[in-house]
């Protein structure tokens, strides 16, 4: 058993690789389950629709004495016209300035409805260059929105918590935020919960989707379920294109509706993007918990030997914090990989590494608390800095808040 445990410790599968493989396996299972459900739900309807269409086609050919090859050739021409944006009913022009603005908005936000596409070679080449910088800039905008909405929520939650403490008599009435708050014992250990942030973002996303769905139901004539479906597909940037708003030739109060449609899509995409990234933190915590359950549990002798090795060759995050007399509430961001190594370059054990990652959720909450209290965000102790230490993109932002990025990774 001890030899088996040593082989496991020597294996190249560290925690990051294990989390990646576990997530890949879960996503594959999730995709398979989704494919099974959608196949069971939609396949009978598709088969029935195909039968109805074949029956209609043969009846039309027989009644009007048109051969099936000629009829199919006509239908192919109609499909080509549909792909070019031509409809039987009058629709708004696709490439006037408002239509083109709607198109570029769906491009840079990666929604990509597909109801409008460039037909010329020059347009397709320009789209490649335009989308390269446009998508990058829009993703950066979403990331900055993510940081600021979390900071705003942390500030509001802190204010609500202080108000509750004043009502209960645990805070003096003349208390003001600032350096003096470190002396108030009831506020030292308080942190906004990341689950509360996720709940608030979820409520806001649902409220926004319901309001937008009411507008689309009234203006576009869709039923409410279709409107909710359109909101989710659009706000999540899936963008199937089976339902697209603001495509009729004219609307009542058309200018006001176009402005409202733009605001709803912009706020919906930003909110859902932030919600997805916060949910990803919870998913990562679940993966860490599963990895901990898979941790090597050999005989007691193996556990004792690994414990002795851990005490002799590794500095655990808790021991390091005790040695420097620094609490999680007072210090800056910590890098789990950097903190898991001694100056001699020795690695901590898998058990210590798992314990280090257990505090990631608390560190995120600490960052929320520091933002709400006005503390500086970029306070680092014994960490190396480079041009990318702040991170780029949503994953880097959340990892920085979780203190899980590393220059050495």
C-alpha positions as CSV (number, residue, x, y, z in Angstrom):
1,X,0.0,0.0,0.0
2,X,2.9,2.4,0.8
3,X,4.5,1.7,-2.6
4,X,1.2,2.4,-4.3
5,X,0.8,5.7,-2.4
6,X,4.4,6.7,-3.4
7,X,3.6,5.9,-7.0
8,X,0.6,8.1,-6.8
9,X,2.6,11.0,-5.3
10,X,5.2,10.7,-8.0
11,X,2.6,10.7,-10.8
12,X,2.5,13.8,-13.0
13,X,-1.2,14.4,-12.3
14,X,-1.2,17.4,-9.9
15,X,-4.2,19.1,-8.6
16,X,-4.6,21.5,-11.6
17,X,-4.5,18.6,-14.1
18,X,-6.8,16.6,-12.0
19,X,-9.3,19.4,-11.8
20,X,-9.0,19.9,-15.6
21,X,-9.6,16.2,-16.3
22,X,-12.4,16.0,-13.9
23,X,-14.1,19.0,-15.4
24,X,-13.6,17.6,-18.9
25,X,-15.2,14.3,-17.8
26,X,-18.2,16.1,-16.2
27,X,-18.7,18.3,-19.3
28,X,-18.6,15.2,-21.6
29,X,-21.2,13.6,-19.3
30,X,-23.2,16.8,-19.3
31,X,-23.2,17.0,-23.1
32,X,-24.1,13.4,-23.5
33,X,-27.1,13.8,-21.1
34,X,-28.2,16.9,-22.8
35,X,-28.0,15.3,-26.2
36,X,-30.0,12.4,-24.9
37,X,-32.8,14.6,-23.5
38,X,-33.0,16.8,-26.6
39,X,-33.0,13.9,-28.9
40,X,-35.9,12.3,-27.0
41,X,-37.8,15.6,-27.0
42,X,-37.2,16.9,-30.5
43,X,-36.7,13.8,-32.7
44,X,-40.4,12.8,-32.8
45,X,-41.5,16.3,-33.7
46,X,-38.8,16.5,-36.4
47,X,-40.0,13.2,-37.9
48,X,-43.6,14.2,-37.8
49,X,-42.8,17.5,-39.5
50,X,-40.9,15.7,-42.2
51,X,-43.8,13.4,-42.9
52,X,-46.2,16.4,-43.1
53,X,-43.9,18.2,-45.5
54,X,-43.5,15.2,-47.8
55,X,-47.3,14.8,-47.9
56,X,-47.8,18.5,-48.7
57,X,-45.1,18.4,-51.4
58,X,-46.7,15.4,-53.2
59,X,-50.2,16.8,-52.9
60,X,-49.1,20.2,-54.4
61,X,-47.3,18.4,-57.2
62,X,-50.3,16.3,-58.0
63,X,-52.9,19.1,-57.8
64,X,-51.0,21.7,-59.9
65,X,-49.5,19.2,-62.2
66,X,-45.9,20.2,-61.4
67,X,-43.2,17.6,-61.5
68,X,-41.3,17.0,-58.2
69,X,-37.8,17.9,-59.7
70,X,-39.1,21.3,-60.9
71,X,-40.8,22.0,-57.6
72,X,-37.7,21.1,-55.6
73,X,-35.6,23.4,-57.8
74,X,-38.0,26.2,-57.1
75,X,-37.8,25.6,-53.4
76,X,-34.0,25.6,-53.5
77,X,-34.2,29.1,-55.1
78,X,-36.5,30.1,-52.3
79,X,-34.1,28.8,-49.6
80,X,-31.3,30.8,-51.2
81,X,-33.4,33.9,-51.1
82,X,-34.2,33.3,-47.5
83,X,-30.5,33.0,-46.7
84,X,-30.0,36.4,-48.4
85,X,-32.6,38.0,-46.2
86,X,-35.5,38.1,-48.6
87,X,-38.9,37.3,-47.2
88,X,-42.5,37.2,-48.5
89,X,-43.6,39.8,-46.0
90,X,-42.0,43.2,-46.0
91,X,-39.0,43.4,-43.7
92,X,-36.7,46.2,-42.7
93,X,-33.6,46.7,-44.9
94,X,-30.7,44.6,-43.6
95,X,-27.8,46.8,-44.5
96,X,-29.1,50.3,-43.9
97,X,-27.2,52.0,-41.0
98,X,-29.5,50.8,-38.2
99,X,-29.5,47.3,-39.6
100,X,-25.7,47.3,-40.0
101,X,-25.3,48.7,-36.5
102,X,-27.4,45.8,-35.2
103,X,-25.3,43.4,-37.1
104,X,-21.9,44.7,-35.8
105,X,-23.4,44.6,-32.3
106,X,-24.1,40.9,-32.6
107,X,-20.6,40.4,-34.0
108,X,-18.6,42.0,-31.3
109,X,-20.7,40.6,-28.5
110,X,-20.4,37.1,-30.1
111,X,-24.2,36.6,-30.2
112,X,-24.1,36.0,-34.0
113,X,-27.8,35.5,-34.9
114,X,-26.9,34.7,-38.5
115,X,-29.9,36.5,-40.0
116,X,-27.5,38.9,-41.7
117,X,-24.2,37.9,-43.1
118,X,-21.8,39.6,-45.6
119,X,-22.3,38.5,-49.2
120,X,-19.3,40.1,-50.8
121,X,-15.7,39.0,-50.5
122,X,-14.6,42.5,-49.3
123,X,-17.3,42.4,-46.6
124,X,-16.1,38.9,-45.4
125,X,-12.5,40.0,-45.3
126,X,-13.4,43.2,-43.4
127,X,-15.5,41.2,-40.9
128,X,-12.4,39.1,-40.0
129,X,-10.3,42.1,-39.1
130,X,-13.2,44.0,-37.6
131,X,-14.3,41.1,-35.4
132,X,-10.8,40.4,-34.2
133,X,-10.4,43.8,-32.4
134,X,-14.2,44.3,-31.8
135,X,-14.6,41.0,-29.9
136,X,-11.5,41.6,-27.9
137,X,-12.6,45.0,-26.8
138,X,-16.1,43.9,-26.0
139,X,-14.8,41.0,-23.9
140,X,-12.6,43.5,-22.0
141,X,-15.7,45.6,-21.4
142,X,-17.5,42.6,-20.0
143,X,-14.6,41.9,-17.7
144,X,-14.5,45.4,-16.4
145,X,-18.2,45.3,-15.8
146,X,-17.7,42.1,-13.9
147,X,-15.2,43.7,-11.5
148,X,-17.3,46.8,-11.0
149,X,-20.6,45.0,-10.4
150,X,-19.0,42.7,-7.8
151,X,-17.4,45.8,-6.1
152,X,-20.8,47.6,-6.1
153,X,-22.6,44.6,-4.6
154,X,-19.9,44.2,-1.9
155,X,-20.3,47.9,-1.0
156,X,-24.1,47.6,-0.8
157,X,-23.9,44.4,1.3
158,X,-21.4,46.0,3.6
159,X,-23.7,49.0,4.1
160,X,-26.6,46.7,4.9
161,X,-24.6,44.8,7.4
162,X,-23.4,47.9,9.2
163,X,-27.1,49.1,9.3
164,X,-28.1,45.8,10.9
165,X,-25.3,46.1,13.5
166,X,-26.4,49.6,14.4
167,X,-30.0,48.5,14.9
168,X,-28.8,45.7,17.1
169,X,-26.6,48.0,19.1
170,X,-23.3,46.3,18.2
171,X,-22.0,49.4,16.4
172,X,-21.8,53.0,17.8
173,X,-24.2,55.4,16.1
174,X,-21.3,57.7,15.2
175,X,-19.3,54.9,13.5
176,X,-17.8,55.8,10.1
177,X,-15.9,53.7,7.6
178,X,-12.2,54.0,7.5
179,X,-9.1,52.9,9.5
180,X,-11.1,53.0,12.7
181,X,-13.2,50.0,11.6
182,X,-10.3,47.6,12.3
183,X,-10.9,48.2,16.0
184,X,-14.6,47.1,15.9
185,X,-14.6,43.5,16.7
186,X,-18.0,42.8,15.2
187,X,-16.8,43.8,11.7
188,X,-13.3,42.3,11.7
189,X,-14.4,38.8,10.7
190,X,-17.3,39.7,8.5
191,X,-17.1,39.1,4.7
192,X,-19.8,39.3,2.0
193,X,-20.7,35.8,0.8
194,X,-20.0,34.9,-2.8
195,X,-23.3,32.9,-2.7
196,X,-25.2,36.1,-1.9
197,X,-23.5,37.8,-4.8
198,X,-24.5,34.9,-7.0
199,X,-28.1,35.1,-5.7
200,X,-28.3,38.9,-6.3
201,X,-27.0,38.5,-9.8
202,X,-29.4,35.7,-10.5
203,X,-32.4,37.7,-9.2
204,X,-31.3,40.7,-11.3
205,X,-30.9,38.5,-14.4
206,X,-34.3,36.9,-14.0
207,X,-36.0,40.3,-13.4
208,X,-34.3,41.8,-16.5
209,X,-35.3,38.8,-18.6
210,X,-38.9,39.0,-17.4
211,X,-39.1,42.7,-18.2
212,X,-37.5,42.3,-21.6
213,X,-39.8,39.3,-22.4
214,X,-42.9,41.5,-21.6
215,X,-41.6,44.1,-24.1
216,X,-41.0,41.5,-26.8
217,X,-44.4,39.9,-26.2
218,X,-46.2,43.2,-26.6
219,X,-44.2,44.5,-29.6
220,X,-43.1,41.4,-31.6
221,X,-46.2,39.4,-31.0
222,X,-44.4,36.4,-29.5
223,X,-45.8,34.3,-26.7
224,X,-44.2,34.8,-23.3
225,X,-42.3,31.5,-23.3
226,X,-40.7,32.3,-26.7
227,X,-39.8,35.7,-25.4
228,X,-38.0,34.2,-22.4
229,X,-36.3,31.7,-24.6
230,X,-35.1,34.5,-26.9
231,X,-33.8,36.5,-23.9
232,X,-31.7,33.6,-22.6
233,X,-30.4,32.6,-26.0
234,X,-29.4,36.3,-26.6
235,X,-28.1,37.3,-23.2
236,X,-26.0,34.2,-23.0
237,X,-24.6,35.0,-26.5
238,X,-25.7,31.6,-27.9
239,X,-27.6,33.4,-30.6
240,X,-29.4,30.6,-32.6
241,X,-31.2,33.2,-34.8
242,X,-34.5,31.3,-34.9
243,X,-36.1,34.4,-33.1
244,X,-34.6,37.8,-33.8
245,X,-36.0,41.1,-32.5
246,X,-36.5,44.4,-34.4
247,X,-36.7,42.8,-37.8
248,X,-40.1,44.0,-39.0
249,X,-40.3,46.9,-41.5
250,X,-42.1,49.2,-39.0
251,X,-43.1,49.3,-35.4
252,X,-45.2,51.6,-33.2
253,X,-42.7,54.0,-31.4
254,X,-40.0,52.4,-33.5
255,X,-37.1,54.6,-32.2
256,X,-38.1,54.0,-28.5
257,X,-38.3,50.2,-29.1
258,X,-34.9,50.1,-30.8
259,X,-33.4,52.0,-27.9
260,X,-35.0,49.7,-25.4
261,X,-34.0,46.6,-27.3
262,X,-30.4,47.8,-27.3
263,X,-30.4,48.5,-23.6
264,X,-32.0,45.2,-22.7
265,X,-29.5,43.2,-24.8
266,X,-26.5,45.2,-23.4
267,X,-27.5,44.9,-19.8
268,X,-28.6,41.3,-20.2
269,X,-25.3,40.1,-21.8
270,X,-23.3,41.9,-19.1
271,X,-25.4,40.5,-16.3
272,X,-25.4,36.9,-17.5
273,X,-21.7,37.1,-18.3
274,X,-21.0,38.1,-14.7
275,X,-23.4,35.5,-13.3
276,X,-21.7,32.8,-15.4
277,X,-18.3,33.7,-14.0
278,X,-19.5,33.7,-10.4
279,X,-21.2,30.4,-10.9
280,X,-17.9,29.1,-12.2
281,X,-16.3,29.8,-8.8
282,X,-18.9,27.5,-7.2
283,X,-18.3,24.8,-9.8
284,X,-14.6,25.0,-9.1
285,X,-15.2,24.6,-5.4
286,X,-17.2,21.5,-6.1
287,X,-14.4,20.2,-8.2
288,X,-11.9,20.8,-5.3
289,X,-14.2,19.0,-2.9
290,X,-14.5,16.0,-5.3
291,X,-10.7,16.0,-5.7
292,X,-10.3,16.0,-1.9
293,X,-12.6,13.0,-1.7
294,X,-10.4,11.2,-4.2
295,X,-7.3,11.9,-2.2
296,X,-5.1,9.0,-1.4
297,X,-6.3,7.1,1.7
298,X,-3.8,4.3,2.3
299,X,-2.8,2.5,5.5
300,X,-2.1,4.5,8.7
301,X,1.6,3.9,8.3
302,X,1.5,5.6,4.9
303,X,-0.4,8.5,6.4
304,X,2.0,8.9,9.2
305,X,5.0,8.8,6.8
306,X,3.4,11.4,4.5
307,X,2.5,13.6,7.5
308,X,6.1,13.5,8.7
309,X,7.3,14.3,5.2
310,X,4.8,17.2,5.0
311,X,6.0,18.6,8.3
312,X,9.7,18.3,7.4
313,X,9.7,19.3,3.7
314,X,6.8,21.6,3.3
315,X,5.4,24.8,4.7
316,X,1.6,24.7,4.8
317,X,-0.3,27.9,4.2
318,X,-1.7,27.8,7.7
319,X,1.8,27.4,9.3
320,X,3.2,30.2,7.2
321,X,0.3,32.4,8.2
322,X,0.9,31.5,11.9
323,X,4.6,32.1,11.6
324,X,4.1,35.6,10.2
325,X,1.1,36.3,12.5
326,X,-1.0,37.4,9.5
327,X,-4.7,36.6,9.3
328,X,-6.7,36.1,6.1
329,X,-8.6,39.3,6.8
330,X,-5.5,41.5,7.1
331,X,-3.2,40.3,4.3
332,X,-3.2,40.7,0.6
333,X,-3.8,38.2,-2.2
334,X,-2.0,34.9,-2.0
335,X,-1.0,32.6,-4.8
336,X,-1.8,29.0,-3.9
337,X,1.0,27.7,-6.1
338,X,3.6,30.3,-4.8
339,X,2.5,29.9,-1.2
340,X,2.8,26.1,-1.6
341,X,6.5,26.1,-2.2
342,X,9.4,26.7,0.2
343,X,12.3,29.0,-0.8
344,X,14.3,25.8,-1.5
345,X,11.8,24.9,-4.2
346,X,10.3,21.9,-2.4
347,X,6.7,21.1,-3.2
348,X,4.0,20.6,-0.6
349,X,2.2,17.3,-0.4
350,X,-1.1,16.7,-2.2
351,X,-2.9,16.9,1.1
352,X,-1.4,20.3,1.9
353,X,-2.1,21.6,-1.6
354,X,-5.8,20.5,-1.2
355,X,-5.9,22.3,2.1
356,X,-4.5,25.4,0.6
357,X,-7.2,25.5,-2.1
358,X,-9.9,25.1,0.6
359,X,-9.5,28.8,1.5
360,X,-10.1,30.1,-2.1
361,X,-13.8,30.9,-1.4
362,X,-12.9,32.8,1.8
363,X,-10.2,34.7,0.0
364,X,-12.7,35.8,-2.7
365,X,-15.0,37.0,0.2
366,X,-12.0,38.8,1.7
367,X,-11.5,40.6,-1.6
368,X,-15.1,41.6,-1.7
369,X,-14.8,42.9,1.9
370,X,-11.7,44.9,1.1
371,X,-13.4,46.5,-1.9
372,X,-16.4,47.4,0.2
373,X,-14.2,48.9,3.0
374,X,-12.1,50.9,0.6
375,X,-8.9,48.9,1.1
376,X,-6.5,48.8,-1.8
377,X,-7.0,45.7,-4.1
378,X,-3.5,45.2,-5.3
379,X,-1.7,44.5,-2.0
380,X,0.7,41.6,-2.4
381,X,3.1,40.1,0.1
382,X,6.2,38.2,-1.2
383,X,4.8,37.9,-4.7
384,X,6.6,38.5,-7.9
385,X,5.2,41.1,-10.3
386,X,5.2,41.2,-14.1
387,X,3.1,42.8,-16.8
388,X,0.4,40.2,-16.6
389,X,0.2,39.8,-12.8
390,X,-3.2,41.4,-12.8
391,X,-4.5,38.9,-15.3
392,X,-6.4,39.3,-18.6
393,X,-9.9,38.0,-19.2
394,X,-12.7,36.7,-16.9
395,X,-10.9,33.6,-15.8
396,X,-7.8,35.6,-14.8
397,X,-9.9,38.1,-13.0
398,X,-11.6,35.5,-10.9
399,X,-8.4,33.6,-10.3
400,X,-6.8,36.8,-9.0
401,X,-9.7,37.2,-6.6
402,X,-9.2,33.6,-5.6
403,X,-5.4,34.0,-5.3
404,X,-4.8,31.1,-7.6
405,X,-2.7,32.6,-10.4
406,X,1.0,32.2,-10.4
407,X,3.9,33.4,-12.4
408,X,5.4,30.0,-12.3
409,X,2.4,28.2,-13.7
